[in-house]
Amino acid sequence: MYAGLWRIIPGPWFVKLFVFVVLFAAVVYVLFFHAYPWVMQTFFQTPDVTVGES
């Protein structure tokens, strides 16, 4: 998979490396801040814990 991406990205190796790192960072950002929270809220709901007054 990575070799296929490396062949598709145009330019010399340092441009390919820069584009690859930016794409990787974008994927990590989307997963951490959008995909994982959605999965946790949708499929692994945690009960709301409240402390009642005595």
C-alpha positions in Angstrom: 0.0 0.0 0.0 2.7 2.5 0.9 4.7 1.6 -2.2 1.7 2.3 -4.3 1.2 5.7 -2.7 4.9 6.4 -3.1 4.7 5.7 -6.9 1.5 7.8 -7.3 2.8 11.0 -5.6 4.6 13.1 -8.1 8.0 14.8 -7.7 11.4 14.0 -6.3 11.8 12.0 -3.1 11.8 14.9 -0.7 8.5 16.3 -2.1 7.0 12.8 -1.9 8.1 12.5 1.7 6.6 15.8 2.6 3.3 15.0 0.9 3.2 11.6 2.5 3.9 13.0 6.0 1.1 15.6 5.5 -1.3 13.0 4.3 -0.5 10.7 7.2 -0.9 13.6 9.7 -4.3 14.5 8.2 -5.5 10.9 8.5 -4.3 10.7 12.2 -6.0 14.0 12.9 -9.3 12.9 11.4 -9.2 9.6 13.2 -8.4 11.0 16.7 -10.7 14.1 16.6 -13.6 12.9 14.5 -13.8 9.1 14.0 -12.8 7.7 17.3 -15.1 10.0 19.4 -18.0 9.2 17.1 -17.4 5.5 17.5 -17.1 5.8 21.3 -20.3 7.8 21.6 -22.3 5.6 19.2 -21.2 2.1 20.1 -19.7 2.3 23.6 -22.0 4.6 25.5 -20.9 5.2 29.1 -23.5 5.8 31.7 -23.8 9.3 33.0 -22.7 9.4 36.6 -24.3 11.9 38.8 -23.9 12.6 42.5 -27.2 13.1 44.1 -27.9 15.3 47.1 -28.3 13.5 50.4 
